[in-house]
Amino acid sequence: MGESDRYLDYKVKKHRFTLGQPDNALVWLFVFNIVFFLILLTIKAAIAVSDNSDAAFYAEVVQWFQLPADVNQLYKKPWTILSFMFSDVQLYRALSNMLWLWVFGSVFQNLTGNKKIIPLYIYGGLAAALFFITANYLIPSNRLAIESASLLGANASVMAVAVAATVLAPNYRFFRHIRKGVPIWIITVFYVFVNLAGVAAQPAAQAIAHIAGGLAGYFFVYFLRQNKDGSNWMNALYYWFINMFNPNGKNNRSATKQKVFYNTGDREPYNKTSNITPQRVDEILDKINQKGYQYLTNEEKEILKKASED
């Protein structure tokens, strides 16, 4: 068992992950999706009272949120390249997406920290948008109806999170109290099957978009393991925007760590033994939540390893 697996076991034992913890990026994804859903649901209810029909809602309202396959329409509504991935108009579909997002998002966030899940979610949506539009232009049967084709919902983005979490920790297990538990890859296979089955009756571009979301999740982790973090520029852009009107914004950044070099000569260097306390372990867990497991020092990894074995 590797150190990351020991860390996951420790997290399961301590039940550290909570949806209400401060600065939880996964919670913000829930908030964005729920807010968009409630806005659409409220408008739909208002139109139904006056018109008694869903046709007007889809024709006049949903079009401002969904991603059009026709690039000429997309040129007129460029914001839809982001809005579509947070918008669901059907209750069962919204609940399903949020359930799967919680299942896979919690695993991914526990492993990588709070700063990667939102960029990953957006990458999944952007990949889906690119492949969806391209497929509609390349597939003859889809091109015939390209003016009315559109993409809506969080499915592709959630698919990205699901695949990324599985690639990161394929041996992670759910329901550990039942024998040895169920590996995450089995849950992912089931989820992918259900997801694609839901769009089987729709044009092929829909399924291609969802698969593209999964590929985005795979390549996100692949490049992350090559020390190429695709979330860095998004987070930098976010902090720049947040601090743009804050004169003290630069002062909020962590100060550069000071490094002390010394020559020990023929003497053995001082070897410090860490005191493992609940407070120290909590500090390390908080660091993982904020930055990710790979940012721990060797000392912190050793403390976490010993704590998980106790």
C-alpha positions as CSV (number, residue, x, y, z in Angstrom):
1,M,0.0,0.0,0.0
2,G,1.4,3.4,-1.1
3,E,1.5,6.5,1.0
4,S,-1.5,8.0,-0.9
5,D,-3.5,4.9,-0.1
6,R,-2.6,5.2,3.6
7,Y,-3.7,8.7,3.5
8,L,-7.1,7.8,2.0
9,D,-7.6,5.1,4.6
10,Y,-6.8,7.6,7.3
11,K,-9.3,10.1,5.8
12,V,-12.0,7.4,5.8
13,K,-11.4,6.5,9.4
14,K,-11.4,10.1,10.5
15,H,-14.4,11.2,8.3
16,R,-12.5,14.4,7.5
17,F,-14.4,15.3,4.4
18,T,-17.5,17.4,5.0
19,L,-19.5,19.5,2.6
20,G,-19.6,22.4,5.0
21,Q,-15.9,22.8,5.5
22,P,-14.4,26.3,4.7
23,D,-13.0,27.0,1.2
24,N,-14.4,23.7,-0.1
25,A,-14.3,24.0,-3.9
26,L,-16.7,21.0,-4.3
27,V,-19.3,22.9,-2.3
28,W,-18.9,25.8,-4.7
29,L,-19.6,23.5,-7.7
30,F,-22.8,22.4,-5.9
31,V,-23.7,26.1,-5.3
32,F,-23.2,27.1,-9.0
33,N,-25.2,24.2,-10.3
34,I,-28.0,24.6,-7.7
35,V,-28.3,28.4,-8.3
36,F,-28.5,27.9,-12.1
37,F,-31.1,25.1,-11.6
38,L,-33.2,27.2,-9.3
39,I,-33.1,30.2,-11.6
40,L,-34.3,28.0,-14.5
41,L,-36.9,26.2,-12.4
42,T,-38.3,29.5,-11.2
43,I,-38.6,30.9,-14.7
44,K,-40.1,27.7,-15.9
45,A,-42.8,27.8,-13.2
46,A,-43.6,31.4,-13.9
47,I,-44.0,30.7,-17.6
48,A,-46.1,27.6,-16.9
49,V,-48.5,29.7,-14.9
50,S,-49.2,32.1,-17.7
51,D,-48.7,29.9,-20.7
52,N,-49.4,26.4,-19.4
53,S,-46.8,25.0,-21.7
54,D,-43.1,24.1,-21.6
55,A,-42.5,25.0,-25.2
56,A,-42.2,28.7,-24.5
57,F,-39.7,28.0,-21.7
58,Y,-37.4,25.9,-23.9
59,A,-37.7,28.2,-26.9
60,E,-37.3,31.5,-25.1
61,V,-35.2,30.8,-22.0
62,V,-33.2,27.7,-22.2
63,Q,-31.6,28.9,-25.4
64,W,-29.7,31.5,-23.4
65,F,-28.0,28.8,-21.3
66,Q,-27.5,25.9,-23.6
67,L,-24.5,25.5,-26.0
68,P,-25.5,25.7,-29.6
69,A,-23.8,23.4,-32.1
70,D,-23.9,26.1,-34.8
71,V,-20.9,28.3,-34.5
72,N,-22.9,31.3,-35.9
73,Q,-25.2,31.1,-33.0
74,L,-22.3,30.5,-30.5
75,Y,-20.7,33.7,-31.8
76,K,-23.9,35.6,-30.7
77,K,-24.0,33.8,-27.3
78,P,-20.4,33.2,-26.3
79,W,-21.2,32.9,-22.6
80,T,-23.0,29.6,-23.2
81,I,-19.6,27.8,-23.5
82,L,-19.6,28.0,-19.7
83,S,-23.2,28.4,-18.7
84,F,-24.3,25.1,-20.3
85,M,-22.1,23.0,-18.0
86,F,-23.9,24.4,-14.9
87,S,-27.4,24.2,-16.2
88,D,-29.9,21.3,-15.8
89,V,-33.6,21.8,-16.3
90,Q,-34.8,18.3,-15.3
91,L,-34.9,17.6,-11.6
92,Y,-33.9,13.9,-11.8
93,R,-31.0,14.8,-14.0
94,A,-29.8,17.6,-11.7
95,L,-30.0,15.3,-8.7
96,S,-28.2,12.5,-10.5
97,N,-25.3,14.7,-11.6
98,M,-24.9,16.2,-8.1
99,L,-24.9,12.7,-6.5
100,W,-22.2,11.5,-8.9
101,L,-20.2,14.7,-8.4
102,W,-20.2,14.2,-4.7
103,V,-19.2,10.6,-5.0
104,F,-16.2,11.2,-7.3
105,G,-15.5,14.8,-6.4
106,S,-14.9,14.0,-2.7
107,V,-12.3,11.4,-3.7
108,F,-10.5,13.6,-6.2
109,Q,-10.5,16.6,-3.8
110,N,-9.2,14.6,-0.9
111,L,-6.2,13.5,-3.1
112,T,-5.4,16.8,-4.8
113,G,-6.7,19.6,-2.6
114,N,-9.3,22.4,-3.2
115,K,-7.6,24.1,-6.2
116,K,-7.9,21.5,-8.9
117,I,-11.5,20.3,-9.0
118,I,-13.1,23.4,-10.4
119,P,-10.5,23.7,-13.2
120,L,-11.0,20.0,-13.9
121,Y,-14.8,20.5,-14.0
122,I,-14.4,23.3,-16.5
123,Y,-11.9,21.4,-18.7
124,G,-14.4,18.6,-18.9
125,G,-17.1,21.0,-20.1
126,L,-14.8,22.7,-22.6
127,A,-13.7,19.4,-24.1
128,A,-17.3,18.4,-24.4
129,A,-18.2,21.7,-26.1
130,L,-15.3,21.3,-28.6
131,F,-16.1,17.7,-29.5
132,F,-19.8,18.3,-29.6
133,I,-19.5,21.2,-32.1
134,T,-16.9,19.3,-34.2
135,A,-19.0,16.2,-34.3
136,N,-22.1,18.1,-35.4
137,Y,-20.2,19.5,-38.4
138,L,-18.4,16.2,-39.3
139,I,-21.3,13.7,-38.9
140,P,-23.6,14.1,-41.9
141,S,-26.8,13.0,-40.0
142,N,-26.0,15.5,-37.3
143,R,-25.2,18.4,-39.6
144,L,-28.7,18.3,-41.1
145,A,-30.1,19.4,-37.8
146,I,-27.2,21.6,-36.6
147,E,-29.2,24.7,-36.2
148,S,-31.4,23.1,-33.5
149,A,-28.7,21.0,-31.9
150,S,-27.6,22.0,-28.4
151,L,-25.7,20.7,-25.3
152,L,-27.0,21.3,-21.8
153,G,-26.1,19.9,-18.4
154,A,-23.2,18.9,-16.1
155,N,-22.8,15.4,-17.4
156,A,-19.6,15.8,-19.3
157,S,-17.9,17.8,-16.5
158,V,-18.9,15.2,-13.9
159,M,-17.6,12.5,-16.3
160,A,-14.2,14.3,-16.2
161,V,-14.2,14.3,-12.4
162,A,-15.2,10.6,-12.3
163,V,-12.4,9.5,-14.7
164,A,-9.8,11.7,-13.0
165,A,-10.6,10.3,-9.5
166,T,-10.5,6.8,-10.9
167,V,-7.2,7.3,-12.6
168,L,-5.7,8.8,-9.5
169,A,-6.9,6.1,-7.1
170,P,-8.1,3.0,-9.0
171,N,-7.9,0.9,-5.8
172,Y,-9.9,3.3,-3.7
173,R,-12.9,1.4,-2.2
174,F,-16.4,2.5,-1.3
175,F,-18.6,0.6,1.3
176,R,-15.5,-0.7,3.1
177,H,-17.7,-2.2,5.9
178,I,-19.1,-4.7,3.3
179,R,-16.3,-7.3,3.0
180,K,-13.4,-5.5,1.3
181,G,-15.5,-2.8,-0.3
182,V,-16.2,-1.9,-3.9
183,P,-13.3,-0.5,-6.0
184,I,-13.9,2.9,-7.5
185,W,-13.3,1.6,-11.0
186,I,-16.3,-0.6,-10.8
187,I,-18.5,2.3,-9.7
188,T,-17.0,4.4,-12.6
189,V,-17.8,1.7,-15.2
190,F,-21.4,1.6,-13.9
191,Y,-21.6,5.4,-14.0
192,V,-20.2,5.6,-17.6
193,F,-22.6,2.9,-18.8
194,V,-25.7,4.7,-17.2
195,N,-24.5,8.0,-18.5
196,L,-24.0,6.9,-22.1
197,A,-27.2,4.8,-22.0
198,G,-29.1,8.0,-21.2
199,V,-28.1,9.6,-24.5
200,A,-28.2,6.4,-26.6
201,A,-31.4,7.6,-28.3
202,Q,-30.0,11.0,-29.0
203,P,-27.7,12.1,-31.8
204,A,-24.2,10.7,-31.6
205,A,-22.7,14.1,-30.9
206,Q,-24.2,14.0,-27.4
207,A,-22.4,10.7,-26.5
208,I,-19.2,12.0,-28.0
209,A,-19.4,15.1,-25.8
210,H,-19.7,13.0,-22.7
211,I,-16.8,10.8,-23.7
212,A,-14.7,13.9,-24.4
213,G,-15.4,15.0,-20.8
214,G,-14.0,11.7,-19.6
215,L,-10.9,12.1,-21.8
216,A,-10.3,15.5,-20.3
217,G,-10.3,14.0,-16.9
218,Y,-7.8,11.3,-17.9
219,F,-5.4,13.8,-19.6
220,F,-5.7,16.2,-16.6
221,V,-4.3,13.5,-14.3
222,Y,-1.8,12.3,-16.9
223,F,-0.2,15.8,-17.2
224,L,-0.5,16.3,-13.5
225,R,1.8,13.3,-13.0
226,Q,4.2,14.9,-15.5
227,N,4.3,17.9,-13.2
228,K,2.2,19.9,-15.6
229,D,-0.7,21.3,-13.6
230,G,-3.5,22.5,-15.8
231,S,-5.2,24.3,-13.0
232,N,-2.4,26.7,-12.3
233,W,-3.3,29.3,-14.9
234,M,-7.0,29.2,-13.9
235,N,-6.1,29.7,-10.2
236,A,-3.7,32.5,-11.1
237,L,-6.4,34.2,-13.2
238,Y,-8.9,33.8,-10.3
239,Y,-6.5,35.3,-7.7
240,W,-5.6,38.1,-10.1
241,F,-9.3,39.0,-10.6
242,I,-10.0,38.8,-6.9
243,N,-7.1,41.0,-5.9
244,M,-7.5,43.4,-8.8
245,F,-9.4,45.9,-6.7
246,N,-7.7,45.0,-3.5
247,P,-4.7,47.3,-2.7
248,N,-3.5,44.8,-0.2
249,G,-4.0,41.8,-2.5
250,K,-0.3,41.1,-3.0
251,N,0.3,41.1,0.7
252,N,-2.1,38.1,1.1
253,R,0.3,35.9,-0.9
254,S,2.4,33.6,1.2
255,A,5.9,34.9,1.8
256,T,8.8,33.1,0.1
257,K,10.2,30.5,2.4
258,Q,13.7,31.2,3.7
259,K,16.3,28.4,3.2
260,V,19.2,28.0,5.5
261,F,22.3,26.1,4.3
262,Y,25.0,24.8,6.5
263,N,28.1,22.6,6.3
264,T,28.1,19.7,8.7
265,G,31.7,18.7,7.9
266,D,32.3,15.1,9.2
267,R,29.4,15.2,11.6
268,E,26.1,13.5,11.0
269,P,23.4,16.1,10.3
270,Y,20.9,16.7,13.1
271,N,18.0,14.2,12.7
272,K,14.8,15.6,14.2
273,T,12.1,13.2,15.4
274,S,8.6,14.6,14.9
275,N,6.0,14.5,17.7
276,I,2.8,13.1,16.3
277,T,-0.2,14.9,17.8
278,P,-3.8,15.2,16.6
279,Q,-3.2,19.0,16.1
280,R,-0.2,18.2,13.9
281,V,-2.1,15.7,11.8
282,D,-5.0,18.1,11.4
283,E,-2.5,20.7,10.1
284,I,-1.2,18.3,7.5
285,L,-4.7,17.3,6.5
286,D,-5.6,21.0,6.0
287,K,-2.5,21.4,3.9
288,I,-3.6,18.5,1.7
289,N,-7.1,20.0,1.4
290,Q,-5.6,23.4,0.3
291,K,-2.7,22.3,-1.9
292,G,-2.7,18.5,-2.5
293,Y,-0.9,15.5,-1.2
294,Q,2.1,16.0,-3.5
295,Y,3.0,19.3,-1.8
296,L,3.7,17.6,1.6
297,T,7.3,17.4,2.8
298,N,8.9,14.1,3.5
299,E,8.5,14.7,7.2
300,E,4.8,15.4,6.8
301,K,4.3,12.3,4.7
302,E,6.1,10.2,7.4
303,I,3.9,11.7,10.1
304,L,0.8,10.9,8.1
305,K,2.0,7.4,7.4
306,K,2.6,6.7,11.1
307,A,-0.7,8.2,12.0
308,S,-2.6,6.0,9.5
309,E,-0.9,2.9,10.9
310,D,-1.9,3.7,14.5
